[in-house]
Amino acid sequence: MKSPHIIISLLAGSLLALSTAAYAKKQELPEVTEDGLHRVPDSKLAIVYAEPGASLAGYQRVQLLDAYVAFKKNWERDQRSGSAQPLRVTSKDVEKIKNALAQEFREVFKTVLEEGGYPVVDEAGDDVLLLRPAIINLDVNAPDTPQAGRSMTYVASAGEMTLYLEAYDSVTGDLIAKAMDRKADRRNDGFYTWSNSVTNRAAAQRILKGWATILLNALNEAKQVHTTASAAAANES
């Protein structure tokens, strides 16, 4: 279930359709996806589709699958051709960055969710929301690798990445919602900053924490809406 190959096959069709629609300036997003999810307007993420009538209110815990990570198309080739040092980025470097980001994803989301009152668990359950995440179009402007030596690289942005997330009921396997959001780490002061493994990780953490907080708020809002509706129904009876 956690195999990247399985995740790719599950995401490919819907991911392609959403990304094409999202970034084609003159093309509107479809109101309903092929799997029956309806678009949610005015969401905190760029694209959100959800099952009509579905609610996150009943979920008290989260099962978080390992994040699949994929670089922007031709990223490795561009890094090599654009560097003064031949073969600065190796295939081993690419895998190391992907694995590190996947681990960072888990750590950040686990911390934010558990501090917000939603334990991250390994098993399915009636109150467990299963999340299948992927980071795609990862673009690290100045990767810090052993081949880079002691050279210093200054950039205005550490890079960017796109989140693709699917939420399922962990017991039934029903797809509840899916979302996509692109984020870039950009400096607002117009100055360049030295890029290394520490600054790159800090940039990734900022983006991941923002996404995790949006998820936490959605869970809390659903719970609040349910509580309010239940109280109103009780008063009417």
C-alpha positions in Angstrom: 0.0 0.0 0.0 2.9 2.3 0.6 4.8 1.4 -2.5 5.5 4.5 -4.7 4.6 2.5 -7.8 1.1 1.8 -6.4 0.6 5.4 -5.4 1.7 6.6 -8.8 -0.9 4.3 -10.5 -3.7 5.5 -8.2 -2.9 9.2 -8.6 -2.0 9.4 -12.3 -5.4 9.9 -13.9 -6.9 12.4 -11.4 -3.6 14.1 -10.9 -3.1 14.8 -14.5 -6.6 16.1 -15.0 -6.4 18.4 -12.0 -3.0 19.8 -12.7 -3.9 20.6 -16.3 -7.0 22.4 -15.3 -5.4 24.2 -12.4 -2.6 25.8 -14.4 -4.3 26.5 -17.7 -5.1 30.1 -17.2 -8.1 30.2 -19.5 -9.5 26.8 -18.6 -12.0 26.4 -15.7 -11.9 23.5 -13.3 -14.6 20.9 -13.8 -17.4 21.0 -11.1 -17.5 17.2 -10.8 -14.6 14.8 -11.2 -14.8 11.4 -12.9 -15.0 9.7 -9.4 -18.0 11.8 -8.4 -16.3 14.4 -6.2 -17.6 18.0 -6.3 -15.4 21.1 -6.4 -15.3 23.0 -3.1 -15.1 26.8 -3.9 -13.2 29.3 -1.7 -11.1 26.7 -0.1 -7.7 27.3 1.6 -6.0 25.1 -0.9 -5.9 25.9 -4.6 -8.0 22.9 -5.7 -10.3 20.9 -3.4 -12.9 18.2 -4.4 -15.1 16.4 -1.9 -17.8 13.8 -1.7 -21.2 15.6 -1.4 -22.5 15.4 2.1 -19.3 13.9 3.5 -17.9 15.3 6.8 -14.7 15.1 8.6 -16.4 15.5 12.0 -16.3 11.9 13.0 -12.6 11.5 12.6 -10.5 11.7 15.8 -7.3 10.1 14.6 -5.3 10.0 11.4 -3.5 7.3 9.5 -0.8 8.9 7.4 0.8 7.0 4.5 4.3 7.7 3.4 4.5 10.7 1.1 5.5 9.9 -2.5 8.0 12.5 -3.8 8.7 13.4 -7.4 10.9 16.1 -8.8 9.9 18.6 -11.5 10.3 17.1 -15.0 13.9 17.3 -16.2 15.1 18.8 -12.8 18.1 16.5 -12.5 19.2 17.1 -16.1 18.8 20.9 -15.7 20.8 20.9 -12.5 23.6 19.1 -14.2 23.6 21.3 -17.4 23.2 24.5 -15.4 26.1 23.9 -13.0 29.7 24.9 -13.5 30.6 21.7 -11.8 29.8 18.7 -14.0 27.6 16.0 -12.4 27.0 18.1 -9.3 23.7 16.3 -8.6 23.9 12.5 -8.8 21.0 10.0 -8.8 22.0 9.2 -5.2 21.6 12.8 -4.3 18.1 12.9 -5.9 17.0 9.9 -3.8 18.4 11.3 -0.7 16.5 14.6 -1.1 13.3 12.7 -1.9 13.6 10.5 1.1 14.5 13.4 3.4 11.4 15.4 2.2 9.1 12.4 2.7 10.5 12.0 6.3 10.1 15.7 6.9 6.5 15.5 5.6 5.6 12.8 8.2 7.4 14.6 11.0 5.7 17.9 10.4 2.2 16.6 9.8 2.5 14.2 12.8 3.6 17.1 15.1 0.9 19.5 13.9 -1.9 17.0 14.0 -1.0 15.5 17.4 -0.5 18.9 19.0 -3.9 19.7 17.7 -5.5 16.7 19.3 -5.5 14.2 16.5 -3.1 11.2 17.1 -1.4 9.7 14.1 -1.9 6.0 14.1 -0.9 2.9 12.1 -4.2 1.0 12.1 -7.6 1.6 10.5 -10.6 2.4 12.7 -14.1 3.9 12.6 -12.7 7.3 13.7 -9.5 7.1 11.6 -9.0 9.3 8.5 -6.5 7.8 6.1 -4.4 10.3 4.2 -2.4 9.4 1.0 0.0 12.3 0.2 2.3 13.1 -2.6 4.7 15.9 -3.3 5.1 16.5 -7.0 6.9 19.1 -9.2 9.6 19.5 -6.5 12.0 22.1 -7.6 15.0 22.8 -5.4 16.9 25.8 -6.8 20.2 25.1 -5.1 20.5 21.6 -3.6 23.3 21.2 -1.1 25.2 18.1 -2.1 28.7 16.8 -1.4 29.6 17.5 -5.1 28.9 21.2 -4.5 32.0 21.4 -2.3 32.4 24.7 -0.4 30.9 26.9 -3.1 28.3 29.3 -1.9 25.0 29.7 -3.8 22.7 32.6 -3.2 19.0 32.4 -4.3 15.8 34.5 -3.9 13.8 31.3 -3.4 14.7 27.9 -2.0 12.2 26.5 -4.5 8.7 25.2 -4.8 6.6 22.1 -4.6 3.0 20.9 -5.1 0.9 18.9 -2.6 -1.5 16.3 -3.8 -3.6 14.8 -1.0 -6.3 12.2 -1.0 -8.4 11.5 2.1 -10.2 8.2 2.6 -12.3 6.5 5.3 -9.8 4.0 6.7 -12.4 1.3 7.2 -14.6 1.5 4.0 -11.8 2.8 1.7 -14.3 5.5 0.4 -12.6 8.5 -1.2 -13.8 11.5 0.8 -11.8 14.3 -0.7 -8.7 15.2 -2.7 -6.8 18.4 -2.9 -3.9 20.1 -4.7 -1.9 23.1 -3.8 1.3 24.7 -5.1 3.6 26.6 -2.8 6.9 28.4 -3.4 9.3 29.7 -0.8 9.9 33.3 -1.7 11.6 36.1 0.2 9.6 39.3 0.5 12.5 41.7 0.9 13.9 41.2 -2.5 17.3 40.1 -1.2 19.1 36.9 -1.9 20.0 34.4 0.8 22.7 31.7 1.0 21.2 28.3 0.2 22.3 25.1 2.0 20.8 22.0 3.5 19.8 23.9 6.7 18.0 26.8 4.8 16.4 24.4 2.3 15.0 22.2 5.1 13.7 25.3 6.9 11.9 26.4 3.7 10.4 23.0 3.3 9.2 22.9 6.9 7.5 26.3 6.5 5.5 25.1 3.5 4.7 21.7 5.1 3.6 23.3 8.3 1.3 25.6 6.4 -0.4 22.6 4.7 -0.7 20.6 7.9 -2.3 23.6 9.7 -4.9 23.9 7.0 -5.8 20.2 7.4 -5.9 20.6 11.2 -8.2 23.6 10.9 -10.5 21.7 8.5 -10.8 18.9 11.0 -11.6 21.3 13.8 -14.1 23.3 11.7 -15.9 20.1 10.8 -16.1 19.1 14.4 -17.4 22.6 15.4 -20.1 22.5 12.7 -21.2 19.1 13.8 -21.4 20.1 17.5 -23.3 23.3 16.7 -25.8 21.4 14.5 -26.3 18.7 17.2 -26.9 21.3 19.8 -29.5 23.1 17.6 -31.3 19.8 16.9 -31.4 19.0 20.6 -32.9 22.3 21.4 -35.6 21.9 18.8 -36.6 18.4 20.1 
